[in-house]
């Protein structure tokens, strides 16, 4: 063969071992299982269960405090860069839309039996880009010439990042457009129909499972419903169809898959429509504490009906964690949230779960269970797609900092910033560590 031939063979083999898994991972849902199994290492079946035997906990949701209402916070994920884009005005700071006080109450009126909004056009998503693609469709609906590439480059600078969370989409709308956006959790089908009937398309975050080992997070833009047939019409940037006619999603399917993300909903609207949007949604959801209180109560009710539902337990843990963020003393919330997450893990959560939702890290940290954070982070990093989730490195760094390993913590924070230079939480953690604060 000769030295040259052997070198070419070796180079080809190295290229194949690097490129083939990436290509197959990218298109795995469109490939025969035999091809996927031949090229890729078998995927884990679930996140690791807690070390201790989990016994279904009895969780008491703390009563809502009587403090003044607080508007929904904008997650401190991004530091908006200076300047606008595409001639669109840039707000001075990435703050949430001011909430009317009090939120007007909408008098219940019969909703139309069928609604189908016009003016929405389907966008086939780029790789790992369902969030920016769905957001661009809604921005285009309101007349803004922003495509998924422009939105994606700002929201997720690393193209391989598998996760775009609703708060990041809200941050883009707030910082880069003349529109406003709200993020809600715990809504129901009536809320969706009210918003659609009022002319507002809605983006929901949901689970999607094309085959047994490929559960993943996905966004879906809803633009209509038919009450008699119990279906929504949605534009799916991954599945099509590509003529913008939309695909039917039954109420039951939407509810089942939407539950995987605690019924997360993004509503984009002109700022002068804020009072109407907030009235349609209702005060319990425009006040952060009430919203999470309702989401926790809903999850608990779902657990009572279906105790083996891991997603309901996860949602209970997430809602308690968020209530802890708003409380003067987060410890009681984190302890109960950790118990709920234990039960969710024992029942079995998809291995990709922590690509998208990070409240277990927060709860376990707050409960002093640092090893659980590391176990879950390592499980996420053990898969190719999980290695580009910047939040994983943030929580690894926090554990190592708590354990006194500043060098490892500094490296983890730096890795998170390298994946997403706008990741403010990691930048702040690194700055505090370097300053000794």
N, C-alpha and C positions, 0 to 999 in steps of 0.2 A: 504493500500500500504506500509506503514511503512516509517521510516525516510530514510533508505537506498534506497528504491525504488524511493522515491520522489527526493532524491539527484541525482540518476542516470538519472531520467527523466529530471531534470533541466539541468544537465550537457549535456545530449544529445540535448536538445533544444538549449542551448547556442552554442554548436558545430555546429549544423545545421544552425543557423542564421548567423554564421561567415563563414562557409565553403561553403554553398550552393550558395550564391551570387558570391563568387569568382570563383567557378567551372562553374557556368552558364555563367558568364562574359567571361570566358576563351574560352568556346565552344559555345557561343551564336549563331554564324553563322551556326552551325551544328544542332541546336536544334529547335523543333517546336515552333512557336511564343507563343503558349499557355503556354508552360513550362517556357519560358523566362518571360512572363507577370506574371505568378504565383509567381515566386521567386524574381524578381527584381522590384525595384521602377521604374516607367516609366521614360525613359530618356528625357531630355529636347530636344526640337525640333531644337533649334538654339541658337547661342550666343545672349545675350541681345542686343537689338537695342539701339542706343544712345538716351539719354533723350530728346534732342532737335529734332524737326522734321527735317529730313534730306532732303535737296533740292540738286539735283544733281549739284555738284560744277563744275565750269569751272577751270580746272587746266592747268597751263602753265609749261611745263617741262623746267627748266633752260638750257640754251645752255651749251655745254661742255666747260670746261675751257681749256686753252691752255698749262696747266702745262705738265711737262714731264710725259710720260706714267708710270703707276705704275703696277707692277705685281699683280696678284690676291692674296689677303691676306689670310693667314691661320687663321681661327677664333681662338681667344685665349681662347679655351674651356678647353684644357687639359694641364697639366704639365707632360711631358713624364717621366716615372719612369726610373731609371738607369738600364743598362743591356739590352741584346738582348734576343730573344726567338728562340728556335728551330734552333740554329746555324746561324740565319740570322743576318747580320750586322745591327747595330742600328746607325742611323744618329746622329750627335752630337746635333743638335737642330732641333725642328720641324718648319722648315722654308719652304716656298713654293719653288717649283722647279724654278731655275733661268730661266727667260724668255729670249729667243734669242732676240738680238737687231740689226736690226729690225726683227719682225716676218716674216719669209719667206712667200711669196705669192705662193699658189699652182695654177698652170695653170689649168683652168677648163678642165677636160677631161670627156668624157661620162662615167657614172658609169655602172657597170654590171647590167643587168636586174634582176639578182637574185644572192644573196650571202647567204651562210650558213656556219658559222664557225664550225669547228670540235674541239673536245677536251674539251668542257664544259659539266659538269655533274651536274644534279639537286641535290639539297640538301633540304629535307623537313625541314622547319624552326621549331625551338623550339618556345615556347610561347613568344610573343613580340619580336621576333628575326629576322625579315625579313631583316633588315639592315646588321647585321653581317653574316647572311646566304648568302645573295647575294654577299657580299664582299668576303666571303670565296670561293665561286664558281669561281670568277674571279681570285683570288690569286692562286687557284689550277690550273686554266688554264695556268698560267705562271710558274707552277712547284713548288709553295710553299706549303708545307704541313701544312697549317693553317686551322683549322676547325672553325665552327661558335661559338663553346664554347669558344675557346681561344680568338677569336676576340671580342666576346660579353663581356667576363669578363673584358677586358681592356677598351672597348668603353663605356659600360654601366654596372658598377659594381653592380647596383641594378637590379636584374632580372625583377622586376615589372615595370621598367621604360618603358613607351610606346614609347618613342621617341629616335631615333638616327638620327641626322641630317647629311647632306652630309659632312659638315666640320669636324665632328667627325670621319667619315670614312676616309677622307683624312688625318686627323691627325694620325690615326692608321697606314696607309700605309707609311706615311712619317717617323714616329718614330720607326716603328717595322719591316720594311721589306727593302729589297734592291730595291724596285720598287718606282715609283713616281705616284702621283695622282693629277688630277685637278678637280675642281668643277666649272661648268658653269651654268649660268642662261640665259634664253631667247633664247636658241638654237631652231632650227627648224628641220623638218624631213630630209631635205637635209644634214644637219650636221650629223645626225644619220647614214644615208646611206653612207656618205663619210667615217666615222670612221669604220663602219662595213666592207665596201669594202676594206679598208686598213688593216684589220685584227685585229681591236681593238673592243672587246665586250664593251658595254656601259650599265651602270646602270642608270635608270631614277627613279625619285621619282614621285609618282602619287597618285591620289585619287582612292579609291576602295569602292564600295557601294554594298555589297551583298544583302541588303534589305533596306527598306525605312528609317530606323532609325539607320543604322550602318555604315555611312560613316566613313572612316578611311584613314590614310596615309599608303602607301605601296611602296615597291621597286620592280622593275622588271628588270631583266637582258636580254637585247636584244642580239641575236647572229646571226641574219640574216634578210633578207627581200626579197620580191618578188614584183617588181615594177608593173608587169602586173596585179597582183591580188590585189595590194595595201594593202599588209599585212606585218607585222613584225613577226618573230619567237622569242618567249621569253620563259625564264625559270621562272615560277612562283612558289616560294617556299611555297606558301600557298595552291594553287589550283592544282599543278601538271600539267600534268601527270608525273609519277615518273620514266619513262623509258628514260628521257633526250631527247625525241623527240621534246619537246617544244610544245607550244600552239600558235595558230595564234591570232594575235592582229591586227585588221584593222588599217590603218593609221588614220581613223577618230576617232576610240576609243582611240588610243594612244594620239592623239592631245587633245581630250576633257579631258581626265583624267590627262595628263601631265600638262595641264594648271593650275590645282589646286595647283601646287607647283612651279609656275613661270618657268616651263620648266627646272627644276633642273636636272643636268646630272653629273655623276661621271665617269671619264675616268681614268683607271689604266693602266700603261705602263712602260716598261723598261726606265730608265733615258736617255739612248742614243737615244731614239725615241722622245725626247721632241720636237725637231724642227719639226719633221714630224707631230706630233699631233697638235702642235700649228698652223702649216701651214694649216692643214685640217680644223681647227676650224676658223681661221682667226683673224687678229689683233683686230677687234672691240670687240672680246670676250676674248682676252688674256690681255687686259688692263682693269683694274677694272672699271674705270670711264666710258669708252666707253661701256663696257658690260652693266652696269646698265642704262646708257643713252638709249641704244638700247632696253633693257627690258621695260623701262618706255614708250618709244615710241610705242612699240608693244602693251603693255597693253592699251594705249590710243586709238590706232587704233581699237583694239577689242571692246572697249567701244563704239566707234562711230558706229560700226556695230551691237552691241548687248548691248544697254544701261542697260539692266536688268541683266547682267551677274555679279554676286557678286564676282566671282573669278577674273575677269579682274580688277575690282575696287581694290580688295585686292592686286593683283600683282602691280598695279600702286602705291599703298601706300607703299608696300615693297620696290620697286625699288627707290622711292623717299627717303625713309628712309636711304637706303644704300648709295645713292648719298650724303645725308646729312653727313654721317659718314666721307666721303672723302673731304667734303668742309671745308673751314675756318670758315664759319658761317652756322651751321646746322639749325638755326631757320626757315628760309623760307621754307626749304625742309620739316621739321617736321610739319609745319602748313598745308601745302598742303597734305602731307601724311595722317595727321589726318582727313582731310576732305574726302579723298578717302576711308579711313577705315570706317568713318561714313556711307558713302553711301553703302559700302559692308555689314555692319551690318544691315542697314535698309532694304536692299534687302533680307538678310537672309544668314548667314554662318553656316555651320555645327557646332554643339556644341563642337566637338573635334578639331576644327581648331587650337586652341592655345595649343594643345598637341604637335604640330609639328613646328609651325612658330610663332615667337615672336616679329616681327617688330611692330605690333600695340602698344605693351607696350612701345617700344623705342620712337615711334612717339608721343604718348600721353604724355609721360614724357617730351620730348623735347618741346612740345607745352604747357606745364604747366597744362595739364588736368589730374591731379592726381586721381581724382575720377573715371575716366574712366578706369584707370589701375586697381584700386581696384575692380571695378564692374566685369571686365573681369576675373581677377584672382579668385575672389570668385565663379564665374560661372564655371570656370575650376575645382576648388577644390571641387565643390559640387557633382562631379561624382567620383566614385571609382577610375577609371583609371587616372583621372586628379590629384590625390593626390600624385603621384610619379614623377611628372614633376618638376625637380629641378629649371628650369628657372622661373617657376611661383613664387617661394619663393624669388628668386633674385629680381624680379621686385616689389613684395610686400615690400621687405626690402628697396628698393630704395625710394619708396613712403613714407614709415614711417620715414626713415632717413630725407627726405626732409621736413617732417612735424614736425621734432624735437623729435620724439619718438625713441630714440636710443635703448632702451631696446627691443622694438618690432622689430626694424630693425636687431638688433644683433641676436635675436632668429630666424628670417626668414633666414638670411644668414647662420646661423649654420644648420638650417634644410636643406637648399639646399646642403651644404657640406656633411651633413650626408647621403643624397641620392646619391651623387656622389662626392667622395673625390677628384676627379681630376677636379672638376668644378672650373677652375681658376678664372673666373669672380667673383664668390661668395667669394672665398678665399681672393681675392684682396680687395673686398668691405669690408669684415669683418676686415681685417688687417688695412685698412685705417680708419675705424670707431674706432677701438680700440686704434689706435695711435693718434686719434684726427685730422688726416689729411684730 
